[in-house]
């Protein structure tokens, strides 16, 4: 960028706003959810056999 020291360039051009992470997550939230397969919900007690003991 023409600065004498690399640290000047890094300090000037590499800062991010305070809410940057939240904005990135919000932007990808809907898109990322569309990439995941639908989840199957396990009914309550679904991992127990007839006498209530764990399988």
GUFI-810118 format. One line per 8 residues: number of its first residue (from 0); for each residue x, y, z of N, C-alpha, C. Coordinates in steps of 0.05 Angstrom, whole numbers, plus 5000, padded with zeros to 4 digits. Atoms other than C-alpha are relative to their C-alpha. Layout:
<rs>
NUM = X,Y,Z,X,Y,Z,X,Y,Z  ...
</rs>
This chain:
<rs>
0 = 5016,4976,5000,5000,5000,5000,5017,5025,5000  4982,4977,5001,5061,5044,4999,5008,5011,5027  4991,4991,4974,5070,5051,5074,5028,4990,5005  4973,5007,4994,5140,5049,5101,5002,4974,5016  5000,5024,4983,5123,4996,5153,4975,4984,4994  5023,5017,5004,5078,4936,5142,4979,5003,5022  5019,4997,4978,5048,4947,5211,4981,5024,4996  5017,4977,5006,5020,5014,5187,4977,4991,4983
8 = 5021,5010,5018,4982,4979,5131,4981,4981,5016  5016,5018,4985,4958,4924,5178,4982,5014,5019  5016,4985,4981,4934,4972,5231,4978,5017,4987  5019,4983,5014,4899,5016,5181,4977,4985,4987  5019,5014,5018,4864,4964,5138,4989,4974,5010  5010,5027,4991,4851,4902,5180,4982,5001,5024  5018,4999,4977,4804,4927,5234,4972,4991,4991  5028,5008,5006,4732,4901,5237,4982,5014,5020
16 = 5019,4988,4982,4670,4932,5267,4994,4981,5023  5006,5016,4976,4648,4909,5336,4979,4979,4995  5022,5019,5005,4586,4874,5308,5006,4982,4976  4993,5015,5024,4624,4840,5251,4992,4970,5002  5005,5028,4998,4618,4769,5277,4969,4994,5000  5029,5004,5000,4543,4776,5290,4988,5004,4972  5009,4995,5027,4533,4804,5220,5006,4977,4981  4992,5023,5016,4571,4747,5188,4982,4976,5006
24 = 5017,5022,4992,4532,4695,5228,4971,5003,4989  5027,4994,5010,4466,4728,5209,4998,4995,4970  5000,5003,5029,4484,4728,5136,5000,4970,4991  4998,5028,5007,4501,4654,5135,4979,4982,5013  5018,5017,4985,4448,4629,5183,4979,4986,4983  5020,5012,5017,4393,4617,5132,5012,4982,4979  4987,5015,5021,4440,4592,5078,5011,4974,5011  4988,5024,4989,4476,4543,5123,4979,4980,5009
32 = 5021,5017,4992,4411,4515,5150,4989,4985,4976  5010,5014,5023,4390,4498,5079,5019,4978,4990  4981,5021,5008,4453,4455,5070,4998,4975,5018  5001,5023,4981,4438,4410,5130,4976,4983,4993  5023,5017,5005,4394,4349,5121,4979,5004,5022  5021,4997,4980,4327,4351,5157,5005,4980,5023  4996,5017,4976,4331,4324,5228,4975,4985,5006  5022,5016,4991,4287,4269,5253,4998,5002,5031
40 = 5003,4997,4971,4260,4283,5322,4994,4973,5013  5005,5024,4985,4263,4226,5372,4978,5005,5019  5022,4996,4981,4198,4218,5410,5010,4997,5029  4992,5003,4972,4203,4225,5485,5000,4971,5009  4998,5028,4992,4226,4159,5515,5007,4981,4978  4995,5017,5024,4245,4134,5446,5024,4982,5003  4977,5017,4997,4310,4104,5472,4997,4980,5023  5006,5019,4978,4276,4061,5525,4984,4976,4988
48 = 5016,5022,5009,4248,3991,5516,4974,4999,5016  5027,5002,4988,4180,3966,5541,4999,5003,5030  5000,4998,4971,4200,3962,5614,5013,5026,5011  4989,4975,4992,4230,4032,5615,5030,5001,5004  4971,5000,4997,4302,4011,5615,5013,5008,4974  4985,4991,5023,4354,4040,5569,5008,4977,4983  4992,5021,5019,4370,3999,5507,5030,4996,5000
</rs>
